[in-house]
Amino acid sequence: MCNSDGVWSPLCDNEWTQEDATVVCRELGYREPKSVRYETINKTMVNATHISCRGNETALRDCVSTEPPVNAVCQLALVDCSPDVT
């Protein structure tokens, strides 16, 4: 996830979807995600939020984001984008 200073950091999202991954790949200049997966990690290490994209947004900042429940287990959202650059 890119913060207001333009710095990328890991994103904690337990409901990472194909639409969310599509937006990430588009923002990075790739066509589409090849795979979407999760990895359980320490919640204090990442931005804890829930991103909800429709799939047509230009960047993650254009998607709706909400805070997850306080005691939610954190899943690091991972995406592998297609190597074909748009």
PDB file of N, CA, C and O in Angstrom:
ATOM      1  N   MET A   1       0.850  -1.169   0.000  1.00  0.00           N
ATOM      2  CA  MET A   1       0.000   0.000   0.000  1.00  0.00           C
ATOM      3  C   MET A   1       0.893   1.227   0.000  1.00  0.00           C
ATOM      4  O   MET A   1       1.919   1.246   0.679  1.00  0.00           O
ATOM      5  N   CYS A   2       0.523   2.231  -0.737  1.00  0.00           N
ATOM      6  CA  CYS A   2       1.310   3.459  -0.842  1.00  0.00           C
ATOM      7  C   CYS A   2       0.699   4.514   0.076  1.00  0.00           C
ATOM      8  O   CYS A   2      -0.489   4.822  -0.027  1.00  0.00           O
ATOM      9  N   ASN A   3       1.527   5.073   0.984  1.00  0.00           N
ATOM     10  CA  ASN A   3       0.997   6.088   1.901  1.00  0.00           C
ATOM     11  C   ASN A   3       1.045   7.480   1.256  1.00  0.00           C
ATOM     12  O   ASN A   3       1.445   7.618   0.099  1.00  0.00           O
ATOM     13  N   SER A   4       0.642   8.494   2.000  1.00  0.00           N
ATOM     14  CA  SER A   4       0.560   9.853   1.461  1.00  0.00           C
ATOM     15  C   SER A   4       1.930  10.427   1.090  1.00  0.00           C
ATOM     16  O   SER A   4       2.008  11.396   0.336  1.00  0.00           O
ATOM     17  N   ASP A   5       3.000   9.842   1.609  1.00  0.00           N
ATOM     18  CA  ASP A   5       4.354  10.279   1.266  1.00  0.00           C
ATOM     19  C   ASP A   5       4.903   9.543   0.050  1.00  0.00           C
ATOM     20  O   ASP A   5       6.043   9.773  -0.353  1.00  0.00           O
ATOM     21  N   GLY A   6       4.093   8.653  -0.541  1.00  0.00           N
ATOM     22  CA  GLY A   6       4.542   7.904  -1.705  1.00  0.00           C
ATOM     23  C   GLY A   6       5.402   6.700  -1.366  1.00  0.00           C
ATOM     24  O   GLY A   6       6.089   6.170  -2.239  1.00  0.00           O
ATOM     25  N   VAL A   7       5.379   6.251  -0.103  1.00  0.00           N
ATOM     26  CA  VAL A   7       6.178   5.117   0.336  1.00  0.00           C
ATOM     27  C   VAL A   7       5.315   3.855   0.350  1.00  0.00           C
ATOM     28  O   VAL A   7       4.224   3.855   0.921  1.00  0.00           O
ATOM     29  N   TRP A   8       5.799   2.784  -0.276  1.00  0.00           N
ATOM     30  CA  TRP A   8       5.080   1.511  -0.312  1.00  0.00           C
ATOM     31  C   TRP A   8       5.362   0.722   0.957  1.00  0.00           C
ATOM     32  O   TRP A   8       6.493   0.705   1.445  1.00  0.00           O
ATOM     33  N   SER A   9       4.335   0.066   1.494  1.00  0.00           N
ATOM     34  CA  SER A   9       4.488  -0.793   2.664  1.00  0.00           C
ATOM     35  C   SER A   9       3.519  -1.967   2.547  1.00  0.00           C
ATOM     36  O   SER A   9       2.554  -1.901   1.786  1.00  0.00           O
ATOM     37  N   PRO A  10       3.772  -3.044   3.298  1.00  0.00           N
ATOM     38  CA  PRO A  10       2.873  -4.207   3.256  1.00  0.00           C
ATOM     39  C   PRO A  10       1.464  -3.831   3.699  1.00  0.00           C
ATOM     40  O   PRO A  10       1.261  -2.850   4.414  1.00  0.00           O
ATOM     41  N   LEU A  11       0.505  -4.625   3.263  1.00  0.00           N
ATOM     42  CA  LEU A  11      -0.901  -4.378   3.553  1.00  0.00           C
ATOM     43  C   LEU A  11      -1.519  -5.604   4.213  1.00  0.00           C
ATOM     44  O   LEU A  11      -1.398  -6.718   3.703  1.00  0.00           O
ATOM     45  N   CYS A  12      -2.177  -5.396   5.339  1.00  0.00           N
ATOM     46  CA  CYS A  12      -2.886  -6.456   6.039  1.00  0.00           C
ATOM     47  C   CYS A  12      -4.347  -6.402   5.616  1.00  0.00           C
ATOM     48  O   CYS A  12      -5.026  -5.403   5.855  1.00  0.00           O
ATOM     49  N   ASP A  13      -4.835  -7.462   4.993  1.00  0.00           N
ATOM     50  CA  ASP A  13      -6.229  -7.497   4.543  1.00  0.00           C
ATOM     51  C   ASP A  13      -6.681  -8.944   4.486  1.00  0.00           C
ATOM     52  O   ASP A  13      -6.203  -9.714   3.652  1.00  0.00           O
ATOM     53  N   ASN A  14      -7.595  -9.319   5.360  1.00  0.00           N
ATOM     54  CA  ASN A  14      -8.069 -10.701   5.451  1.00  0.00           C
ATOM     55  C   ASN A  14      -9.088 -11.060   4.381  1.00  0.00           C
ATOM     56  O   ASN A  14      -9.475 -12.223   4.267  1.00  0.00           O
ATOM     57  N   GLU A  15      -9.524 -10.096   3.603  1.00  0.00           N
ATOM     58  CA  GLU A  15     -10.521 -10.348   2.573  1.00  0.00           C
ATOM     59  C   GLU A  15     -10.016  -9.863   1.219  1.00  0.00           C
ATOM     60  O   GLU A  15     -10.767  -9.253   0.459  1.00  0.00           O
ATOM     61  N   TRP A  16      -8.760 -10.126   0.917  1.00  0.00           N
ATOM     62  CA  TRP A  16      -8.126  -9.717  -0.332  1.00  0.00           C
ATOM     63  C   TRP A  16      -8.804 -10.434  -1.481  1.00  0.00           C
ATOM     64  O   TRP A  16      -8.940 -11.657  -1.453  1.00  0.00           O
ATOM     65  N   THR A  17      -9.231  -9.692  -2.490  1.00  0.00           N
ATOM     66  CA  THR A  17      -9.981 -10.277  -3.593  1.00  0.00           C
ATOM     67  C   THR A  17      -9.229 -10.144  -4.914  1.00  0.00           C
ATOM     68  O   THR A  17      -8.218  -9.449  -5.002  1.00  0.00           O
ATOM     69  N   GLN A  18      -9.736 -10.816  -5.927  1.00  0.00           N
ATOM     70  CA  GLN A  18      -9.191 -10.711  -7.275  1.00  0.00           C
ATOM     71  C   GLN A  18      -9.292  -9.271  -7.773  1.00  0.00           C
ATOM     72  O   GLN A  18      -8.393  -8.795  -8.467  1.00  0.00           O
ATOM     73  N   GLU A  19     -10.372  -8.574  -7.428  1.00  0.00           N
ATOM     74  CA  GLU A  19     -10.556  -7.188  -7.838  1.00  0.00           C
ATOM     75  C   GLU A  19      -9.500  -6.290  -7.200  1.00  0.00           C
ATOM     76  O   GLU A  19      -8.951  -5.408  -7.861  1.00  0.00           O
ATOM     77  N   ASP A  20      -9.212  -6.515  -5.905  1.00  0.00           N
ATOM     78  CA  ASP A  20      -8.177  -5.737  -5.216  1.00  0.00           C
ATOM     79  C   ASP A  20      -6.824  -5.963  -5.891  1.00  0.00           C
ATOM     80  O   ASP A  20      -6.086  -5.012  -6.145  1.00  0.00           O
ATOM     81  N   ALA A  21      -6.504  -7.223  -6.178  1.00  0.00           N
ATOM     82  CA  ALA A  21      -5.229  -7.570  -6.812  1.00  0.00           C
ATOM     83  C   ALA A  21      -5.131  -6.974  -8.215  1.00  0.00           C
ATOM     84  O   ALA A  21      -4.055  -6.549  -8.636  1.00  0.00           O
ATOM     85  N   THR A  22      -6.245  -6.941  -8.938  1.00  0.00           N
ATOM     86  CA  THR A  22      -6.260  -6.349 -10.278  1.00  0.00           C
ATOM     87  C   THR A  22      -5.857  -4.882 -10.226  1.00  0.00           C
ATOM     88  O   THR A  22      -5.099  -4.410 -11.073  1.00  0.00           O
ATOM     89  N   VAL A  23      -6.370  -4.161  -9.224  1.00  0.00           N
ATOM     90  CA  VAL A  23      -6.044  -2.740  -9.075  1.00  0.00           C
ATOM     91  C   VAL A  23      -4.563  -2.561  -8.740  1.00  0.00           C
ATOM     92  O   VAL A  23      -3.917  -1.658  -9.270  1.00  0.00           O
ATOM     93  N   VAL A  24      -4.020  -3.410  -7.868  1.00  0.00           N
ATOM     94  CA  VAL A  24      -2.596  -3.336  -7.523  1.00  0.00           C
ATOM     95  C   VAL A  24      -1.744  -3.528  -8.768  1.00  0.00           C
ATOM     96  O   VAL A  24      -0.827  -2.744  -9.016  1.00  0.00           O
ATOM     97  N   CYS A  25      -2.030  -4.549  -9.545  1.00  0.00           N
ATOM     98  CA  CYS A  25      -1.250  -4.806 -10.752  1.00  0.00           C
ATOM     99  C   CYS A  25      -1.358  -3.636 -11.730  1.00  0.00           C
ATOM    100  O   CYS A  25      -0.359  -3.230 -12.324  1.00  0.00           O
ATOM    101  N   ARG A  26      -2.546  -3.104 -11.894  1.00  0.00           N
ATOM    102  CA  ARG A  26      -2.738  -1.953 -12.787  1.00  0.00           C
ATOM    103  C   ARG A  26      -1.915  -0.767 -12.298  1.00  0.00           C
ATOM    104  O   ARG A  26      -1.257  -0.095 -13.092  1.00  0.00           O
ATOM    105  N   GLU A  27      -1.950  -0.508 -10.985  1.00  0.00           N
ATOM    106  CA  GLU A  27      -1.209   0.626 -10.421  1.00  0.00           C
ATOM    107  C   GLU A  27       0.300   0.468 -10.645  1.00  0.00           C
ATOM    108  O   GLU A  27       1.013   1.456 -10.825  1.00  0.00           O
ATOM    109  N   LEU A  28       0.772  -0.767 -10.633  1.00  0.00           N
ATOM    110  CA  LEU A  28       2.201  -1.026 -10.841  1.00  0.00           C
ATOM    111  C   LEU A  28       2.576  -1.115 -12.316  1.00  0.00           C
ATOM    112  O   LEU A  28       3.753  -1.257 -12.648  1.00  0.00           O
ATOM    113  N   GLY A  29       1.583  -1.032 -13.204  1.00  0.00           N
ATOM    114  CA  GLY A  29       1.852  -1.041 -14.632  1.00  0.00           C
ATOM    115  C   GLY A  29       1.765  -2.399 -15.293  1.00  0.00           C
ATOM    116  O   GLY A  29       2.251  -2.571 -16.411  1.00  0.00           O
ATOM    117  N   TYR A  30       1.148  -3.385 -14.617  1.00  0.00           N
ATOM    118  CA  TYR A  30       0.996  -4.720 -15.177  1.00  0.00           C
ATOM    119  C   TYR A  30      -0.451  -4.963 -15.594  1.00  0.00           C
ATOM    120  O   TYR A  30      -1.358  -4.238 -15.185  1.00  0.00           O
ATOM    121  N   ARG A  31      -0.652  -5.987 -16.409  1.00  0.00           N
ATOM    122  CA  ARG A  31      -1.985  -6.267 -16.940  1.00  0.00           C
ATOM    123  C   ARG A  31      -2.951  -6.840 -15.903  1.00  0.00           C
ATOM    124  O   ARG A  31      -4.041  -6.304 -15.699  1.00  0.00           O
ATOM    125  N   GLU A  32      -2.552  -7.919 -15.256  1.00  0.00           N
ATOM    126  CA  GLU A  32      -3.488  -8.617 -14.355  1.00  0.00           C
ATOM    127  C   GLU A  32      -2.734  -9.491 -13.371  1.00  0.00           C
ATOM    128  O   GLU A  32      -1.562  -9.802 -13.579  1.00  0.00           O
ATOM    129  N   PRO A  33      -3.414  -9.893 -12.286  1.00  0.00           N
ATOM    130  CA  PRO A  33      -2.770 -10.781 -11.316  1.00  0.00           C
ATOM    131  C   PRO A  33      -2.730 -12.228 -11.818  1.00  0.00           C
ATOM    132  O   PRO A  33      -3.698 -12.727 -12.392  1.00  0.00           O
ATOM    133  N   LYS A  34      -1.595 -12.885 -11.590  1.00  0.00           N
ATOM    134  CA  LYS A  34      -1.484 -14.319 -11.882  1.00  0.00           C
ATOM    135  C   LYS A  34      -1.969 -15.129 -10.685  1.00  0.00           C
ATOM    136  O   LYS A  34      -2.566 -16.194 -10.844  1.00  0.00           O
ATOM    137  N   SER A  35      -1.701 -14.607  -9.469  1.00  0.00           N
ATOM    138  CA  SER A  35      -2.145 -15.318  -8.268  1.00  0.00           C
ATOM    139  C   SER A  35      -2.365 -14.321  -7.133  1.00  0.00           C
ATOM    140  O   SER A  35      -1.761 -13.249  -7.090  1.00  0.00           O
ATOM    141  N   VAL A  36      -3.249 -14.710  -6.219  1.00  0.00           N
ATOM    142  CA  VAL A  36      -3.575 -13.922  -5.040  1.00  0.00           C
ATOM    143  C   VAL A  36      -3.506 -14.871  -3.854  1.00  0.00           C
ATOM    144  O   VAL A  36      -4.067 -15.965  -3.904  1.00  0.00           O
ATOM    145  N   ARG A  37      -2.820 -14.463  -2.784  1.00  0.00           N
ATOM    146  CA  ARG A  37      -2.706 -15.347  -1.622  1.00  0.00           C
ATOM    147  C   ARG A  37      -2.503 -14.533  -0.341  1.00  0.00           C
ATOM    148  O   ARG A  37      -2.387 -13.308  -0.385  1.00  0.00           O
ATOM    149  N   TYR A  38      -2.461 -15.225   0.793  1.00  0.00           N
ATOM    150  CA  TYR A  38      -2.291 -14.606   2.104  1.00  0.00           C
ATOM    151  C   TYR A  38      -1.133 -15.246   2.846  1.00  0.00           C
ATOM    152  O   TYR A  38      -0.743 -16.380   2.566  1.00  0.00           O
ATOM    153  N   GLU A  39      -0.592 -14.503   3.793  1.00  0.00           N
ATOM    154  CA  GLU A  39       0.426 -15.026   4.706  1.00  0.00           C
ATOM    155  C   GLU A  39       0.161 -14.399   6.066  1.00  0.00           C
ATOM    156  O   GLU A  39       0.056 -13.177   6.171  1.00  0.00           O
ATOM    157  N   THR A  40       0.052 -15.213   7.107  1.00  0.00           N
ATOM    158  CA  THR A  40      -0.204 -14.694   8.447  1.00  0.00           C
ATOM    159  C   THR A  40       1.067 -14.058   8.998  1.00  0.00           C
ATOM    160  O   THR A  40       2.140 -14.661   8.965  1.00  0.00           O
ATOM    161  N   ILE A  41       0.934 -12.817   9.512  1.00  0.00           N
ATOM    162  CA  ILE A  41       2.087 -12.099  10.050  1.00  0.00           C
ATOM    163  C   ILE A  41       1.688 -11.290  11.269  1.00  0.00           C
ATOM    164  O   ILE A  41       0.520 -11.272  11.658  1.00  0.00           O
ATOM    165  N   ASN A  42       2.659 -10.621  11.868  1.00  0.00           N
ATOM    166  CA  ASN A  42       2.443  -9.755  13.017  1.00  0.00           C
ATOM    167  C   ASN A  42       1.738  -8.481  12.568  1.00  0.00           C
ATOM    168  O   ASN A  42       2.268  -7.741  11.739  1.00  0.00           O
ATOM    169  N   LYS A  43       0.571  -8.221  13.097  1.00  0.00           N
ATOM    170  CA  LYS A  43      -0.252  -7.073  12.695  1.00  0.00           C
ATOM    171  C   LYS A  43       0.454  -5.733  12.900  1.00  0.00           C
ATOM    172  O   LYS A  43       0.155  -4.773  12.190  1.00  0.00           O
ATOM    173  N   THR A  44       1.383  -5.646  13.854  1.00  0.00           N
ATOM    174  CA  THR A  44       2.030  -4.368  14.130  1.00  0.00           C
ATOM    175  C   THR A  44       3.028  -3.973  13.045  1.00  0.00           C
ATOM    176  O   THR A  44       3.501  -2.836  13.033  1.00  0.00           O
ATOM    177  N   MET A  45       3.354  -4.879  12.144  1.00  0.00           N
ATOM    178  CA  MET A  45       4.360  -4.610  11.128  1.00  0.00           C
ATOM    179  C   MET A  45       3.805  -3.966   9.859  1.00  0.00           C
ATOM    180  O   MET A  45       4.580  -3.521   9.011  1.00  0.00           O
ATOM    181  N   VAL A  46       2.496  -3.907   9.713  1.00  0.00           N
ATOM    182  CA  VAL A  46       1.907  -3.464   8.452  1.00  0.00           C
ATOM    183  C   VAL A  46       0.752  -2.507   8.667  1.00  0.00           C
ATOM    184  O   VAL A  46       0.303  -2.295   9.793  1.00  0.00           O
ATOM    185  N   ASN A  47       0.276  -1.930   7.571  1.00  0.00           N
ATOM    186  CA  ASN A  47      -0.935  -1.121   7.603  1.00  0.00           C
ATOM    187  C   ASN A  47      -2.125  -2.067   7.708  1.00  0.00           C
ATOM    188  O   ASN A  47      -2.387  -2.835   6.783  1.00  0.00           O
ATOM    189  N   ALA A  48      -2.840  -2.020   8.813  1.00  0.00           N
ATOM    190  CA  ALA A  48      -4.001  -2.883   8.999  1.00  0.00           C
ATOM    191  C   ALA A  48      -5.239  -2.164   8.481  1.00  0.00           C
ATOM    192  O   ALA A  48      -5.670  -1.160   9.049  1.00  0.00           O
ATOM    193  N   THR A  49      -5.800  -2.681   7.410  1.00  0.00           N
ATOM    194  CA  THR A  49      -6.981  -2.073   6.817  1.00  0.00           C
ATOM    195  C   THR A  49      -7.684  -3.099   5.945  1.00  0.00           C
ATOM    196  O   THR A  49      -7.105  -4.126   5.592  1.00  0.00           O
ATOM    197  N   HIS A  50      -8.904  -2.823   5.609  1.00  0.00           N
ATOM    198  CA  HIS A  50      -9.617  -3.675   4.658  1.00  0.00           C
ATOM    199  C   HIS A  50      -9.857  -2.832   3.416  1.00  0.00           C
ATOM    200  O   HIS A  50     -10.494  -1.780   3.479  1.00  0.00           O
ATOM    201  N   ILE A  51      -9.344  -3.303   2.289  1.00  0.00           N
ATOM    202  CA  ILE A  51      -9.500  -2.622   1.012  1.00  0.00           C
ATOM    203  C   ILE A  51     -10.623  -3.304   0.244  1.00  0.00           C
ATOM    204  O   ILE A  51     -10.693  -4.532   0.194  1.00  0.00           O
ATOM    205  N   SER A  52     -11.489  -2.517  -0.346  1.00  0.00           N
ATOM    206  CA  SER A  52     -12.569  -3.072  -1.152  1.00  0.00           C
ATOM    207  C   SER A  52     -12.600  -2.344  -2.493  1.00  0.00           C
ATOM    208  O   SER A  52     -13.024  -1.193  -2.586  1.00  0.00           O
ATOM    209  N   CYS A  53     -12.136  -3.050  -3.534  1.00  0.00           N
ATOM    210  CA  CYS A  53     -12.089  -2.465  -4.881  1.00  0.00           C
ATOM    211  C   CYS A  53     -13.162  -3.112  -5.761  1.00  0.00           C
ATOM    212  O   CYS A  53     -13.560  -4.255  -5.535  1.00  0.00           O
ATOM    213  N   ARG A  54     -13.615  -2.372  -6.754  1.00  0.00           N
ATOM    214  CA  ARG A  54     -14.533  -2.922  -7.752  1.00  0.00           C
ATOM    215  C   ARG A  54     -13.748  -3.579  -8.888  1.00  0.00           C
ATOM    216  O   ARG A  54     -14.273  -4.429  -9.607  1.00  0.00           O
ATOM    217  N   GLY A  55     -12.467  -3.167  -9.040  1.00  0.00           N
ATOM    218  CA  GLY A  55     -11.614  -3.729 -10.075  1.00  0.00           C
ATOM    219  C   GLY A  55     -11.349  -2.773 -11.210  1.00  0.00           C
ATOM    220  O   GLY A  55     -10.500  -3.043 -12.059  1.00  0.00           O
ATOM    221  N   ASN A  56     -12.067  -1.646 -11.244  1.00  0.00           N
ATOM    222  CA  ASN A  56     -11.864  -0.679 -12.322  1.00  0.00           C
ATOM    223  C   ASN A  56     -11.110   0.574 -11.863  1.00  0.00           C
ATOM    224  O   ASN A  56     -10.912   1.499 -12.650  1.00  0.00           O
ATOM    225  N   GLU A  57     -10.690   0.606 -10.595  1.00  0.00           N
ATOM    226  CA  GLU A  57      -9.966   1.745 -10.062  1.00  0.00           C
ATOM    227  C   GLU A  57      -8.539   1.798 -10.634  1.00  0.00           C
ATOM    228  O   GLU A  57      -7.988   0.781 -11.055  1.00  0.00           O
ATOM    229  N   THR A  58      -7.965   2.993 -10.640  1.00  0.00           N
ATOM    230  CA  THR A  58      -6.605   3.192 -11.133  1.00  0.00           C
ATOM    231  C   THR A  58      -5.570   2.819 -10.075  1.00  0.00           C
ATOM    232  O   THR A  58      -4.498   2.317 -10.411  1.00  0.00           O
ATOM    233  N   ALA A  59      -5.882   3.058  -8.795  1.00  0.00           N
ATOM    234  CA  ALA A  59      -4.938   2.829  -7.700  1.00  0.00           C
ATOM    235  C   ALA A  59      -5.693   2.381  -6.446  1.00  0.00           C
ATOM    236  O   ALA A  59      -6.899   2.598  -6.333  1.00  0.00           O
ATOM    237  N   LEU A  60      -4.975   1.754  -5.504  1.00  0.00           N
ATOM    238  CA  LEU A  60      -5.594   1.306  -4.252  1.00  0.00           C
ATOM    239  C   LEU A  60      -6.213   2.471  -3.481  1.00  0.00           C
ATOM    240  O   LEU A  60      -7.231   2.299  -2.811  1.00  0.00           O
ATOM    241  N   ARG A  61      -5.608   3.649  -3.572  1.00  0.00           N
ATOM    242  CA  ARG A  61      -6.151   4.810  -2.846  1.00  0.00           C
ATOM    243  C   ARG A  61      -7.544   5.195  -3.346  1.00  0.00           C
ATOM    244  O   ARG A  61      -8.267   5.917  -2.659  1.00  0.00           O
ATOM    245  N   ASP A  62      -7.926   4.723  -4.528  1.00  0.00           N
ATOM    246  CA  ASP A  62      -9.251   4.999  -5.085  1.00  0.00           C
ATOM    247  C   ASP A  62     -10.303   4.012  -4.574  1.00  0.00           C
ATOM    248  O   ASP A  62     -11.498   4.211  -4.794  1.00  0.00           O
ATOM    249  N   CYS A  63      -9.869   2.962  -3.901  1.00  0.00           N
ATOM    250  CA  CYS A  63     -10.780   1.943  -3.363  1.00  0.00           C
ATOM    251  C   CYS A  63     -11.266   2.358  -1.982  1.00  0.00           C
ATOM    252  O   CYS A  63     -10.667   3.224  -1.344  1.00  0.00           O
ATOM    253  N   VAL A  64     -12.338   1.748  -1.524  1.00  0.00           N
ATOM    254  CA  VAL A  64     -12.863   1.990  -0.184  1.00  0.00           C
ATOM    255  C   VAL A  64     -11.985   1.232   0.812  1.00  0.00           C
ATOM    256  O   VAL A  64     -11.661   0.065   0.594  1.00  0.00           O
ATOM    257  N   SER A  65     -11.600   1.899   1.909  1.00  0.00           N
ATOM    258  CA  SER A  65     -10.822   1.212   2.942  1.00  0.00           C
ATOM    259  C   SER A  65     -11.451   1.444   4.303  1.00  0.00           C
ATOM    260  O   SER A  65     -11.937   2.537   4.594  1.00  0.00           O
ATOM    261  N   THR A  66     -11.440   0.406   5.139  1.00  0.00           N
ATOM    262  CA  THR A  66     -11.969   0.474   6.495  1.00  0.00           C
ATOM    263  C   THR A  66     -11.023  -0.251   7.432  1.00  0.00           C
ATOM    264  O   THR A  66     -10.249  -1.107   7.005  1.00  0.00           O
ATOM    265  N   GLU A  67     -11.085   0.090   8.701  1.00  0.00           N
ATOM    266  CA  GLU A  67     -10.264  -0.575   9.708  1.00  0.00           C
ATOM    267  C   GLU A  67     -10.872  -1.934  10.054  1.00  0.00           C
ATOM    268  O   GLU A  67     -12.091  -2.037  10.189  1.00  0.00           O
ATOM    269  N   PRO A  68     -10.052  -2.982  10.200  1.00  0.00           N
ATOM    270  CA  PRO A  68     -10.569  -4.290  10.597  1.00  0.00           C
ATOM    271  C   PRO A  68     -10.866  -4.309  12.098  1.00  0.00           C
ATOM    272  O   PRO A  68     -10.451  -3.403  12.821  1.00  0.00           O
ATOM    273  N   PRO A  69     -11.580  -5.334  12.570  1.00  0.00           N
ATOM    274  CA  PRO A  69     -11.803  -5.459  14.017  1.00  0.00           C
ATOM    275  C   PRO A  69     -10.475  -5.485  14.759  1.00  0.00           C
ATOM    276  O   PRO A  69      -9.475  -5.966  14.226  1.00  0.00           O
ATOM    277  N   VAL A  70     -10.458  -4.973  15.984  1.00  0.00           N
ATOM    278  CA  VAL A  70      -9.232  -4.851  16.779  1.00  0.00           C
ATOM    279  C   VAL A  70      -8.503  -6.171  16.941  1.00  0.00           C
ATOM    280  O   VAL A  70      -7.277  -6.199  16.835  1.00  0.00           O
ATOM    281  N   ASN A  71      -9.201  -7.256  17.193  1.00  0.00           N
ATOM    282  CA  ASN A  71      -8.556  -8.543  17.445  1.00  0.00           C
ATOM    283  C   ASN A  71      -8.469  -9.433  16.211  1.00  0.00           C
ATOM    284  O   ASN A  71      -8.275 -10.642  16.340  1.00  0.00           O
ATOM    285  N   ALA A  72      -8.606  -8.865  15.033  1.00  0.00           N
ATOM    286  CA  ALA A  72      -8.553  -9.655  13.808  1.00  0.00           C
ATOM    287  C   ALA A  72      -7.149 -10.219  13.594  1.00  0.00           C
ATOM    288  O   ALA A  72      -6.152  -9.545  13.852  1.00  0.00           O
ATOM    289  N   VAL A  73      -7.086 -11.455  13.123  1.00  0.00           N
ATOM    290  CA  VAL A  73      -5.808 -12.050  12.746  1.00  0.00           C
ATOM    291  C   VAL A  73      -5.388 -11.395  11.444  1.00  0.00           C
ATOM    292  O   VAL A  73      -6.187 -11.263  10.517  1.00  0.00           O
ATOM    293  N   CYS A  74      -4.134 -10.989  11.380  1.00  0.00           N
ATOM    294  CA  CYS A  74      -3.670 -10.275  10.197  1.00  0.00           C
ATOM    295  C   CYS A  74      -3.161 -11.233   9.133  1.00  0.00           C
ATOM    296  O   CYS A  74      -2.328 -12.100   9.399  1.00  0.00           O
ATOM    297  N   GLN A  75      -3.669 -11.062   7.940  1.00  0.00           N
ATOM    298  CA  GLN A  75      -3.197 -11.808   6.781  1.00  0.00           C
ATOM    299  C   GLN A  75      -2.541 -10.803   5.838  1.00  0.00           C
ATOM    300  O   GLN A  75      -3.176  -9.837   5.416  1.00  0.00           O
ATOM    301  N   LEU A  76      -1.278 -11.031   5.511  1.00  0.00           N
ATOM    302  CA  LEU A  76      -0.590 -10.171   4.556  1.00  0.00           C
ATOM    303  C   LEU A  76      -1.131 -10.480   3.172  1.00  0.00           C
ATOM    304  O   LEU A  76      -1.087 -11.627   2.727  1.00  0.00           O
ATOM    305  N   ALA A  77      -1.640  -9.463   2.488  1.00  0.00           N
ATOM    306  CA  ALA A  77      -2.186  -9.628   1.149  1.00  0.00           C
ATOM    307  C   ALA A  77      -1.034  -9.674   0.152  1.00  0.00           C
ATOM    308  O   ALA A  77      -0.213  -8.758   0.102  1.00  0.00           O
ATOM    309  N   LEU A  78      -0.973 -10.746  -0.645  1.00  0.00           N
ATOM    310  CA  LEU A  78       0.096 -10.935  -1.626  1.00  0.00           C
ATOM    311  C   LEU A  78      -0.492 -11.105  -3.015  1.00  0.00           C
ATOM    312  O   LEU A  78      -1.539 -11.732  -3.175  1.00  0.00           O
ATOM    313  N   VAL A  79       0.165 -10.557  -4.010  1.00  0.00           N
ATOM    314  CA  VAL A  79      -0.287 -10.714  -5.388  1.00  0.00           C
ATOM    315  C   VAL A  79       0.931 -10.863  -6.290  1.00  0.00           C
ATOM    316  O   VAL A  79       1.942 -10.185  -6.105  1.00  0.00           O
ATOM    317  N   ASP A  80       0.825 -11.750  -7.258  1.00  0.00           N
ATOM    318  CA  ASP A  80       1.850 -11.955  -8.263  1.00  0.00           C
ATOM    319  C   ASP A  80       1.238 -11.477  -9.575  1.00  0.00           C
ATOM    320  O   ASP A  80       0.279 -12.071 -10.068  1.00  0.00           O
ATOM    321  N   CYS A  81       1.793 -10.396 -10.146  1.00  0.00           N
ATOM    322  CA  CYS A  81       1.235  -9.811 -11.356  1.00  0.00           C
ATOM    323  C   CYS A  81       1.829 -10.444 -12.617  1.00  0.00           C
ATOM    324  O   CYS A  81       2.973 -10.898 -12.623  1.00  0.00           O
ATOM    325  N   SER A  82       1.032 -10.462 -13.671  1.00  0.00           N
ATOM    326  CA  SER A  82       1.471 -10.947 -14.952  1.00  0.00           C
ATOM    327  C   SER A  82       2.656 -10.132 -15.422  1.00  0.00           C
ATOM    328  O   SER A  82       2.660  -8.913 -15.248  1.00  0.00           O
ATOM    329  N   PRO A  83       3.668 -10.761 -16.016  1.00  0.00           N
ATOM    330  CA  PRO A  83       4.854 -10.010 -16.445  1.00  0.00           C
ATOM    331  C   PRO A  83       4.604  -9.123 -17.650  1.00  0.00           C
ATOM    332  O   PRO A  83       5.466  -8.313 -17.992  1.00  0.00           O
ATOM    333  N   ASP A  84       3.475  -9.240 -18.298  1.00  0.00           N
ATOM    334  CA  ASP A  84       3.178  -8.412 -19.464  1.00  0.00           C
ATOM    335  C   ASP A  84       2.808  -7.008 -19.033  1.00  0.00           C
ATOM    336  O   ASP A  84       1.727  -6.792 -18.485  1.00  0.00           O
ATOM    337  N   VAL A  85       3.673  -6.070 -19.268  1.00  0.00           N
ATOM    338  CA  VAL A  85       3.436  -4.685 -18.898  1.00  0.00           C
ATOM    339  C   VAL A  85       2.472  -4.054 -19.883  1.00  0.00           C
ATOM    340  O   VAL A  85       2.561  -4.285 -21.089  1.00  0.00           O
ATOM    341  N   THR A  86       1.542  -3.249 -19.359  1.00  0.00           N
ATOM    342  CA  THR A  86       0.559  -2.581 -20.223  1.00  0.00           C
ATOM    343  C   THR A  86       1.182  -1.414 -20.949  1.00  0.00           C
ATOM    344  O   THR A  86       0.506  -0.734 -21.720  1.00  0.00           O
TER     345      THR A  86
END
